[in-house]
Amino acid sequence: MDQTTNTQSVGAVEPRKAQFSKPLALKCGATLASYELAYEMYGTLNADKSNAVLVCHALNASHHVAGYYAHAPADVGWWDNIIGPGKPLDTNRFCVIGVNNLGGCFGSTGPSSVNPATRQPWGADFPLVTVEDWVDTQAGLADQLGIARFAAVMGGSLGAMQALSWTIQYPDRIGHALIIACAPNLSAQNIAFNEVARQAIITDPDFHGGHYYSHGTRPTRGLRVARMVGHITYLSDDEMASKFGRQLRHGRLSYTFGVEFEIESYLSHQADKFADYFDANTYLRITKALDYFDPAAAHGGNLSLALEPATASFLVVSFTTDWRFSPERSREIIKALLDNRRAVTYAEIDAPHGHDAFLLDDARYHGLVAAYFNRISAELAA
Amino acid sequence: MDQTTNTQSVGAVEPRKAQFSKPLALKCGATLASYELAYEMYGTLNADKSNAVLVCHALNASHHVAGYYAHAPADVGWWDNIIGPGKPLDTNRFCVIGVNNLGGCFGSTGPSSVNPATRQPWGADFPLVTVEDWVDTQAGLADQLGIARFAAVMGGSLGAMQALSWTIQYPDRIGHALIIACAPNLSAQNIAFNEVARQAIITDPDFHGGHYYSHGTRPTRGLRVARMVGHITYLSDDEMASKFGRQLRHGRLSYTFGVEFEIESYLSHQADKFADYFDANTYLRITKALDYFDPAAAHGGNLSLALEPATASFLVVSFTTDWRFSPERSREIIKALLDNRRAVTYAEIDAPHGHDAFLLDDARYHGLVAAYFNRISAELAA
């Protein structure tokens, strides 16, 4: 669709920057003296600033959540199918905010930013950041924007972990949490896949211990392998079978190590694209933030205790073929919320797409999100 | 257990070599002028040589199937728990043969062998080999040993693909096929994981296009990543969760990229071990043999047609938590065999271990294999 004539698009958008000069104490023990966050806003903040919805991003996304850039109309926000005028998260009613997470590579302070102490890129010296740190910086942004309380915080996958953490860290500042394709922590298998990706990057000779900016190199080989292994976990086995099966790229086997099967071609293409736009140091840190997230850990593994402070209402959505964060993992969250007698709506969407389903346009899923936001609208109007 | 006093062990064994000087036409189009195969034999071949059982190996194993080496008592055969005097595959009754596949790195001619044409290691010039090629060479070995017909051919995973291919390629030379933890071909997801492993190896600067022997290097970094990603697919999610969970190696997070979780330590250890003993060019070829195997392809995808020539009786075993080759994939084989009215016994073993279950000592699984070999014994005696 030509985005300039898409009436359901928020239209041309512009990224903004917020500066923070108050030192930020990170969970890892380091302190950032100052930092900035790139963000975008769509829709209009109402008079009492009660209609703001924060949308948190997952692994490879950014603050560019919806709309397009005037200079690059094809650069459409990563969740544009769900956010816009008349869409499930309706920008005619809500003011939507997207933030590039701290440590990112799309405008917020991160490993490729200049370290004021050395006037060189941070590289390996940029601290490891956590979901909790991200939520703290997002709360700081809300302060700057005068938003005392979000009507909702919404995310999928790692984005949903941030929404979940919001309910624990700032229970008074969030009305609703939309927790989509999430898990209360990573399983051993999840961590294992992340570690494969990290090892591929770290052992790439072009990585130079994370200081590759000053070597004029990029660990492209490692980043490619990291993306390939990640990508496999985002799709369901069935989806891969129906999309690619054993189809050959050139009609017959070549008996070489070049591309033979369509699935190889697809992965190679995804790997190239990703290695071209994403920063390896950011990727490493995001996988670590995923591994570390575990709100129950501080409560002896008891998620119900961890969620006791949460007062928000919840929409939790999982997808049947998601084997990265299976419905079973969402049900752990549901159980913990019910243990605390919290208001929670849960839906398990029968979708073939695997983990990536949260990004796709599925009528039942989008209908559910639309209905949930209608309910939030009605509450705000009451 | 001290192998030298293990009465159920075949005891100290010695590898043998078989030379082949008749040119071998490979499926890829290349011809090998000559080659040798490393193999081992346990038990005694009876007078009419009707009690031979061929055991085919999977990805990283070898001809060293059972027993131990006198000079290295800890080097126990990879399937020693199922093969030996009084064990399910009883060497008091059967003569068991294990062969290192062509292209291997444990004694059979492979990429690290000397290419007679150049007097240098073959390296990248060693042709790509297939399951069908392996079966041809195994039949050649049987010829040398005077074995007209195997009582059974048995394998797990890729080894089972060889057993399955035996029933199609040499239906008159195989009495029974034991097809354990197998699939009739790789799924797109299976191929994708193999491709990640290959890309990790091929893009390692120490790979030198496969000619690393002459550069005095080894693509250890790539081989490590390849092994890690492979290993994840051999274990079930549940098994990983119960073995490692989110347990920390040093009790607390370090906020570094070093080993933090036990699962990372385990994978790293496995990767080190593997990179130490396995050859990367062999690994690449074995993953390709897996990708290529697809007996139905020559019959428009119809596995029933592909198995029409098979006259063997079958034992097919799958494991409930095997997500690499799930029970569903074994059932495809069962259906094709039933379409051809073949004698087939099928068991789905409820085991928590994932794909690796075929290598483990599970009473129900081993009891089944023992019972099946008792039946073969009875047939031979009749």
Chai-1 contact restraints between the chains, C-beta under 6 A:
chainA,res_idxA,chainB,res_idxB,connection_type,confidence,min_distance_angstrom,max_distance_angstrom,comment,restraint_id
A,C28,B,Y255,contact,1.0,0.0,6.0,A-B,restraint_1
A,L128,B,Y255,contact,1.0,0.0,6.0,A-B,restraint_2
A,S187,B,A241,contact,1.0,0.0,6.0,A-B,restraint_3
A,A188,B,M240,contact,1.0,0.0,6.0,A-B,restraint_4
A,A188,B,A241,contact,1.0,0.0,6.0,A-B,restraint_5
A,A188,B,F244,contact,1.0,0.0,6.0,A-B,restraint_6
A,A188,B,G245,contact,1.0,0.0,6.0,A-B,restraint_7
A,A188,B,I263,contact,1.0,0.0,6.0,A-B,restraint_8
A,Q189,B,D237,contact,1.0,0.0,6.0,A-B,restraint_9
A,Q189,B,M240,contact,1.0,0.0,6.0,A-B,restraint_10
A,I191,B,F261,contact,1.0,0.0,6.0,A-B,restraint_11
A,I191,B,I263,contact,1.0,0.0,6.0,A-B,restraint_12
A,A192,B,I232,contact,1.0,0.0,6.0,A-B,restraint_13
A,A192,B,I263,contact,1.0,0.0,6.0,A-B,restraint_14
A,A192,B,L267,contact,1.0,0.0,6.0,A-B,restraint_15
A,E195,B,E264,contact,1.0,0.0,6.0,A-B,restraint_16
A,V196,B,M228,contact,1.0,0.0,6.0,A-B,restraint_17
A,V196,B,V229,contact,1.0,0.0,6.0,A-B,restraint_18
A,Q199,B,V225,contact,1.0,0.0,6.0,A-B,restraint_19
A,A200,B,V225,contact,1.0,0.0,6.0,A-B,restraint_20
A,T203,B,R221,contact,1.0,0.0,6.0,A-B,restraint_21
A,P205,B,P205,contact,1.0,0.0,6.0,A-B,restraint_22
A,R221,B,T203,contact,1.0,0.0,6.0,A-B,restraint_23
A,V225,B,Q199,contact,1.0,0.0,6.0,A-B,restraint_24
A,V225,B,A200,contact,1.0,0.0,6.0,A-B,restraint_25
A,M228,B,V196,contact,1.0,0.0,6.0,A-B,restraint_26
A,V229,B,V196,contact,1.0,0.0,6.0,A-B,restraint_27
A,V229,B,V229,contact,1.0,0.0,6.0,A-B,restraint_28
A,I232,B,A192,contact,1.0,0.0,6.0,A-B,restraint_29
A,D237,B,Q189,contact,1.0,0.0,6.0,A-B,restraint_30
A,M240,B,A188,contact,1.0,0.0,6.0,A-B,restraint_31
A,M240,B,Q189,contact,1.0,0.0,6.0,A-B,restraint_32
A,A241,B,S187,contact,1.0,0.0,6.0,A-B,restraint_33
A,A241,B,A188,contact,1.0,0.0,6.0,A-B,restraint_34
A,F244,B,A188,contact,1.0,0.0,6.0,A-B,restraint_35
A,G245,B,A188,contact,1.0,0.0,6.0,A-B,restraint_36
A,Y255,B,C28,contact,1.0,0.0,6.0,A-B,restraint_37
A,Y255,B,L128,contact,1.0,0.0,6.0,A-B,restraint_38
A,F261,B,I191,contact,1.0,0.0,6.0,A-B,restraint_39
A,I263,B,A188,contact,1.0,0.0,6.0,A-B,restraint_40
A,I263,B,I191,contact,1.0,0.0,6.0,A-B,restraint_41
A,I263,B,A192,contact,1.0,0.0,6.0,A-B,restraint_42
A,E264,B,E195,contact,1.0,0.0,6.0,A-B,restraint_43
A,L267,B,A192,contact,1.0,0.0,6.0,A-B,restraint_44
